[in-house]
Amino acid sequence: MNFCAGSWRNWRQDADEMKHWEILYDESDVCLLSCGSMVETSLEVRDMLKRNGANCSLIVCCPEKPLDQELLRTAAAEHALLVTVEDHVEKDGLGEAVCVFLKDAGLEAETELAALPDEYAGAELTADILREAGLDAENLLHRIQARLIGKIR
């Protein structure tokens, strides 16, 4: 299911109305930048981080491109870690675009890219493939926690 038009935002009449990214939660420490079917997983990860004492923003990046540059500048300035979470390959994806933007804009921000390795290009996404690629909630939580050591309170 594509969560740009999925159940978490069924109050919208039409996904085409969404011209900019949407902030679902605005906190500090970690910012999850999520798109497509990974929004639901990102919601799970956010809940897990909260239970473990980390504050976590969640931004739905739909459409992924063009990037919401103003929102990215703010997120980079206000968070110890930006994590892009997408269900496609890293090359030419959201995470790569975010990193290029940050570099070109001269913004320093810790980033973690969560995307499929190239060998999964074109594969039908299943829970097993996402878990194998480290894109399930548990694996994402561990990756994020490892990156946060010493960065927050």
Secondary structure as the mmCIF struct_conf table of DSSP 4:
data_model
#
loop_
_struct_conf.conf_type_id
_struct_conf.id
_struct_conf.beg_label_comp_id
_struct_conf.beg_label_asym_id
_struct_conf.beg_label_seq_id
_struct_conf.end_label_comp_id
_struct_conf.end_label_asym_id
_struct_conf.end_label_seq_id
TURN_TY1_P TURN_TY1_P1 PHE A 3 CYS A 4
BEND BEND1 ALA A 5 GLY A 6
HELX_RH_3T_P HELX_RH_3T_P1 SER A 7 ARG A 9
TURN_TY1_P TURN_TY1_P2 ASN A 10 TRP A 11
BEND BEND2 ARG A 12 GLN A 13
HELX_RH_3T_P HELX_RH_3T_P2 ALA A 15 GLU A 17
BEND BEND3 HIS A 20 HIS A 20
STRN STRN1 GLU A 22 TYR A 25
BEND BEND4 SER A 28 ASP A 29
STRN STRN2 VAL A 30 SER A 34
TURN_TY1_P TURN_TY1_P3 GLY A 36 SER A 37
HELX_RH_AL_P HELX_RH_AL_P1 MET A 38 ARG A 51
TURN_TY1_P TURN_TY1_P4 ASN A 52 GLY A 53
STRN STRN3 CYS A 56 VAL A 60
BEND BEND5 CYS A 62 PRO A 63
BEND BEND6 LYS A 65 PRO A 66
HELX_RH_AL_P HELX_RH_AL_P2 GLN A 69 GLU A 78
BEND BEND7 ALA A 80 ALA A 80
STRN STRN4 LEU A 81 VAL A 89
BEND BEND8 GLU A 90 GLU A 90
TURN_TY1_P TURN_TY1_P5 LYS A 91 ASP A 92
BEND BEND9 GLY A 93 GLY A 93
HELX_RH_AL_P HELX_RH_AL_P3 LEU A 94 ASP A 104
TURN_TY1_P TURN_TY1_P6 ALA A 105 GLY A 106
STRN STRN5 THR A 111 LEU A 116
HELX_RH_3T_P HELX_RH_3T_P3 ASP A 118 TYR A 120
TURN_TY1_P TURN_TY1_P7 ALA A 121 GLY A 122
HELX_LH_PP_P HELX_LH_PP_P1 ALA A 123 LEU A 125
HELX_RH_AL_P HELX_RH_AL_P4 ALA A 127 GLU A 132
TURN_TY1_P TURN_TY1_P8 ALA A 133 GLY A 134
BEND BEND10 ASP A 136 ASP A 136
HELX_RH_AL_P HELX_RH_AL_P5 ALA A 137 LEU A 148
TURN_TY1_P TURN_TY1_P9 ILE A 149 LYS A 151
#
